[in-house]
Amino acid sequence: MNDARSTAEMTRRATLTGGALVGIGLAEGLLNPASAAAAASRDDSRYERGLAVLHETSGEAGAAVIESLRDIAPDLGRFVVEFAYGDVYSRAGLDLRERELSTVAALAAQGDAAPQLEFHIGAALHVGVRPEEVIEALIHIVPFMGFPRALNAVAVARKVFADRGVSFEPPVMDDPRDRYLRGTQKLVEIDGHHGLEVIESLKDIAPDLGRFIVEFTFGDVYHRPWLSPRRRQLVTVAALTAFGDTAPQLRVHIGAALNVGLSPAQVVETLIHVVPYAGFPRVLNAIGVAREVFEKRNTPVR
């Protein structure tokens, strides 16, 4: 019995060691030059694909960022090209305008990424996002992340617009209807009657908080027509994911994303898109929430 256990353990260790040696050999091109060449070719393909997408989204600005890293962290630049753009941005499921709006939302939500936000507001304009949509996305994060982050992000947008000579007539909301009434209608449209249950649950402890949610979040912000319901939910889901520690709210708004016509696959794609900007842990947490929502609705990802 001991001999058999010893033999099995030796086999296991040999397999693990062999695997490690194969990995080293492939990396150095020693054990299987053909396989090493194929791996290098795949990496070249990712880099070339990433460069093409980076140029499509940002023009020459992207190449300048990568070049600026050459003297201190060239591999970081390579990771940006290969992973962020070659692996993530090049995926199907969202168009480049939706991806850049999601990026702007994720960066604005974090509140300390002004240089990156400046780059991606420029990229959003480059791929066809209208200036009023950029501003609308930044206004939209106020109920979720607060005024300071939105104000800081709008200041960045102002600089980008000025640098690019972008001028537009900023839209101003003019709706004389009762804020609570229009907010209730929009809440039901976006979240269904579950949204009203959330408001009702606050009546015994903070009824005014419930009223503020209806009047401000849905009556004032969601009701604005300058960003489609679909794009509002992309912005919301990306921002909540990047902000972190928002599982209950993310659960509601992933459901709302489905309500306004986003597919489960598009929701998942939005979450994956946030990885380069907020990291794997927050996105893994958000994926867990999405799984719960999809299972509860019996809506598989296709």
C-alpha positions, -999 to 999 in steps of 0.1 A, spaced: 0 0 0 28 24 10 47 15 -22 16 22 -43 10 56 -26 47 65 -30 46 56 -67 15 76 -73 30 106 -55 62 103 -76 41 101 -108 22 133 -97 54 152 -90 69 141 -123 39 152 -142 39 186 -124 77 190 -129 74 179 -165 47 205 -171 69 232 -156 98 221 -177 76 222 -208 65 257 -199 102 268 -195 112 250 -227 84 267 -247 93 301 -233 130 296 -244 122 278 -276 143 248 -265 120 218 -263 97 225 -292 108 254 -315 77 250 -337 53 254 -307 73 283 -294 71 300 -328 34 294 -329 30 310 -295 51 340 -306 29 343 -337 -2 343 -315 12 371 -294 22 390 -325 -14 386 -337 -28 400 -304 -4 429 -305 -12 438 -341 -49 434 -335 -46 456 -303 -27 483 -322 -53 484 -349 -82 488 -324 -62 513 -303 -57 534 -335 -93 530 -344 -105 543 -311 -80 570 -304 -60 578 -335 -24 588 -329 -30 596 -292 -29 559 -283 4 552 -300 19 582 -281 8 567 -247 24 534 -256 56 551 -268 58 571 -235 62 539 -216 91 526 -236 118 540 -213 103 528 -180 78 500 -185 77 488 -220 59 456 -210 31 476 -194 26 493 -228 26 459 -244 0 446 -219 -22 476 -227 -21 469 -264 -24 431 -262 -49 427 -233 -70 459 -231 -73 464 -269 -62 431 -285 -82 409 -261 -110 430 -247 -118 459 -270 -118 436 -300 -145 414 -287 -179 413 -303 -211 422 -283 -206 460 -279 -197 486 -305 -169 510 -299 -192 538 -289 -208 517 -262 -173 505 -251 -160 541 -247 -191 552 -229 -187 523 -205 -150 532 -201 -158 569 -194 -184 558 -168 -160 533 -151 -132 559 -149 -154 587 -137 -169 564 -110 -134 558 -96 -128 595 -92 -90 595 -93 -82 587 -130 -83 622 -146 -55 615 -172 -71 582 -183 -106 599 -183 -92 627 -205 -78 601 -230 -111 581 -231 -134 612 -234 -112 620 -265 -115 584 -277 -153 585 -272 -155 616 -294 -132 600 -319 -155 569 -324 -186 590 -328 -200 596 -293 -217 630 -293 -205 656 -268 -239 658 -252 -238 620 -247 -205 623 -229 -218 650 -206 -250 630 -201 -231 600 -190 -213 621 -165 -245 636 -152 -260 601 -150 -234 589 -124 -244 615 -99 -271 594 -81 -247 565 -78 -213 582 -71 -222 617 -60 -216 652 -73 -179 656 -66 -169 628 -90 -193 641 -117 -181 677 -113 -144 666 -116 -152 645 -147 -171 674 -163 -141 696 -158 -120 670 -176 -146 669 -204 -145 707 -207 -107 705 -212 -110 678 -239 -137 698 -257 -116 730 -256 -84 712 -268 -104 697 -297 -123 728 -306 -156 710 -298 -186 733 -293 -222 723 -288 -253 737 -272 -257 720 -238 -292 706 -234 -313 719 -206 -342 699 -191 -376 716 -194 -405 694 -182 -432 711 -162 -447 678 -150 -446 668 -114 -412 653 -106 -425 625 -85 -451 615 -111 -426 614 -139 -400 597 -117 -425 570 -108 -433 564 -144 -396 562 -154 -388 539 -124 -415 514 -135 -403 516 -171 -367 509 -162 -369 487 -131 -405 473 -132 -427 472 -102 -398 459 -82 -385 494 -81 -416 506 -64 -412 479 -38 -377 493 -30 -393 527 -24 -421 512 -3 -395 494 19 -381 528 30 -413 543 43 -408 530 79 -373 544 83 -364 570 56 -394 580 34 -377 611 22 -348 590 9 -373 570 -12 -389 603 -24 -354 616 -34 -347 584 -53 -380 588 -73 -378 625 -78 -341 630 -84 -327 597 -98 -357 589 -120 -376 621 -123 -346 644 -130 -318 622 -142 -331 591 -159 -359 611 -175 -335 632 -195 -337 622 -232 -301 628 -243 -289 592 -236 -309 562 -246 -322 538 -219 -298 511 -232 -268 533 -229 -279 546 -195 -279 511 -182 -245 504 -198 -232 535 -180 -248 524 -147 -236 488 -148 -200 499 -157 -199 526 -131 -213 504 -103 -189 476 -111 -159 500 -111 -170 517 -79 -172 483 -61 -191 472 -30 -224 478 -48 -239 443 -51 -275 451 -41 -276 481 -65 -259 462 -92 -284 434 -89 -312 459 -95 -295 476 -124 -284 444 -142 -321 435 -141 -330 469 -154 -304 464 -182 -323 433 -193 -356 453 -190 -345 479 -215 -333 454 -241 -297 445 -233 -291 407 -236 -274 387 -208 -244 384 -232 -241 422 -235 -243 426 -198 -215 402 -193 -195 419 -221 -199 452 -203 -186 436 -171 -156 421 -189 -149 455 -205 -144 470 -171 -115 446 -162 -87 468 -176 -100 498 -157 -111 484 -123 -94 450 -121 -105 414 -119 -118 413 -83 -145 439 -88 -155 423 -121 -156 388 -106 -179 401 -79 -201 417 -105 -202 385 -125 -214 367 -94 -243 392 -91 -251 388 -128 -253 350 -125 -278 354 -97 -300 377 -118 -299 355 -149 -307 324 -129 -336 340 -111 -350 351 -145 -341 318 -161 -323 338 -188 -292 320 -200 -262 337 -216 -260 330 -253 
